[in-house]
Amino acid sequence: MTARAAAQPLAIIGAGSWGTALAIVLSPRFPRIRLWAHETDLAARMFSTRVNDIFLPGIALPLNVEPTADLGYALEDAGIVVGAMPSRFARPLYRKMLPHLAPEMRFVSATKGLEQGTLLRMSEVARAAIGEKFEPRVAVLSGPTFAREVASGEPTAVVIASGDRELALSIQREFSGPTFRLYVNGDPVGVELGAALKNIIAIAAGICDGLGLGSNTLAALITRGLAEITRLAIALGGHPRTLAGLAGLGDLVLTCNGDLSRNRSVGIELAKGRKLADIVASMTMIAEGVETTAAACELARRCGVDMPITEQMDAILRGATSPKDAIRELMERELKAE
């Protein structure tokens, strides 16, 4: 196994289920991990009870994981900073972090989504915000992961992607462990788009499940969903092979099939006739696909890329069509070659 990471603390910004799971799985690799939570009361409870009772109940935090609501303290002397915040909070949080950041820090973006308005990927958001102070070295962490399974120590394989190969290799060495295996990838565009857009297809998968549709439908959805994700990724400079790997097909299959998928759960409830606002309000954690869908549609329009499933999902989420009508629209489209 690879050598233990350097003595500098690891900072994880965002104590949702994913940030907490990363703190747990990476705890053997670092002498100290500081886990920043936006909620002061949550940080205090995690510190005293050693459990994230809101986002990852039932799994204990290792003793070297220090929850905190003090952003400056979380970042103090950190060698690596992991951004695990929801996409909507990424830019303001990176800007808030600026006084505490230094050029020698390495950054890992572990957020899946697109920024509303700008349509930027999360690593681009990090670069833009931190770039107000210095040019950061940023890698992207993604792949088929349910936070609870990662935190429970189930074997997991993910991708660390960056145009800076030495950066990716360094994160691979320092993060990889007995249950958490990292593969280096040089295509952050494909990795991030696969991560963001699979959540849209997962909502559609939930709708199919909620309507009682079977395996034929799901197989068609995953395959055609991957095809349109790949088209957009290629248009933006990504590589097709990336979408056939862990951050593309792997993440898509997991999110469309797994009972722990928040986005799939949203689709199931939509198929039952529940209003989107009510579904979102009842959820403890954010389903990123809800906000990503409109951004993906606009990005596809700008690139001239056909994304029929994404377009129908956008119509459903806006209340412009019903799940059944959306399926009919997809099935009755002009016939084409694969």
C-alpha angles and dihedrals in degrees: 000000000000121000122270116272123260123282096257116106121257114231119208113189109203126042099206119123094285097046090047092048091051090051090053098045093044095045094097089053099056132046091219133020122185113203113198119209124190091213111075093201092051092051090050093049092047089050093052103033098031090226133101094225095184106044106019109016121182098029118100123229113235115247094251091059109094116195115209141166091204106100094193092052092046090056098040111127091344116163095194127028118200117200108210099155125124111274094247090061098042101096098043091046095049089049091049088051094054099096089055099046128098131195093243092062119103119220130212118192109208097167120112117211148063125268114250114244098008094050088214124156115245095255088052089052090051092048093048095048098041089039088073085076106023141336106274129211105234132184128181125231117201145137143113102324136150106191096223093053092048091049091047090058098250111157109268133180122202140166129247108200133189141139084231101077095189090054092050091047092051092052090046091055095046099043102039116101143151094293101022117064122183126202119199117236129181096204111082090163093061093039095052096043091049089050095049101040099045087070089065092053089046090059088052090049089054090051090053090050092047091052091052095247118156144229096289091061094045093049091051092047095051093046097047091039090056090049094057093042088053092049092055093044091053091048089056095046102271125137124247092224090061091061090051090057140069096296092048120028094013095054092041094053092047096048095045094049108029123100089216092063111117092196093052088050090055090054093050091053092046089054088055089059098254118149116252093233091055092048093050093045091054094053123095093201131044121258099214094199092071093066096032096060099071091043091051091051091052091046090051091050092051091050095043091239122151111231107165098168092050091048092052091047089053090052091051093049091049090050091242094124140012125248092249093049090048091055091049091051091052094048094047097049119123110291114253144172116264 
